[in-house]
Amino acid sequence: MLKLNVTGMTCGHCEKAVEDALANLPGVERVVKVSRDDQEVVLEGNPDSAQVIEAISEEGYEARVA
């Protein structure tokens, strides 16, 4: 499981954009949580954290491993 802190998400569309960007990354078995309120993303599986952070960044948000 990989847990990240994500800043910049302000609405449901932001959450959906992040979820969609992460859903098909190698190693992601399931997107468990994307929450703008908690500023948190939780992924199940064994994805490469650098790839996950880059995918979130490409959507316009900042992320770091929690």
N, C-alpha and C positions, 0 to 999 in steps of 0.2 A: 504494500500500500504506500502511496506517495501523497503527502499532504503539503499544500503550498499556501502561502499568504499572497493574495492578489489585491492590488489597489486599482481604483479607477472605474470599477463597475458601478453603475448608478441605476440600472433598471433591468427588467426582465429580458429585454433584447440583448443587453450586455451579457447576461448569464447564458443565454442561448448561443450567442456567438462563440463564447469560450467553450461551452460544452460541445458544440459542433466541431470546433477546431481540434479538440482533443480526442474525440470519439474514435477516430481512425488511425491514431498514431500507433506505431509499433510498440507492443508491450502493454498497451492500455486494454485491459479486459473489460472494464466498466467505469464510467464516470459516476462516482458515488454521490458527489455533492459539488454544486457550484452555487455559492451564496454571496450575494453582494452585501447582505447584512453582516455576515460574519467575516467578510473579505477572505473567503477560504475556498479552496478547491481540494477535493479528495478523489484520488484515482485508485482503482483496484488493478493489480497486476504489477509488472516490473518495467515500467517505461523509463527511458533515459531522461533524467531530470532536465538536462540541458535542452533537449528537444521540446519538452513540455514548456519550459520557460520561453523558448523562442516562439513556439506556436501562440502562446498567450500574448507575447510582445507584439507579434504580427497583427493581432486583433486590436492593439492599442492600449494594452494594460500592462502593469508592472507585476512581476511575480518573483517570489523567492521561496526556497524550500523552508518549510516551517520547522 
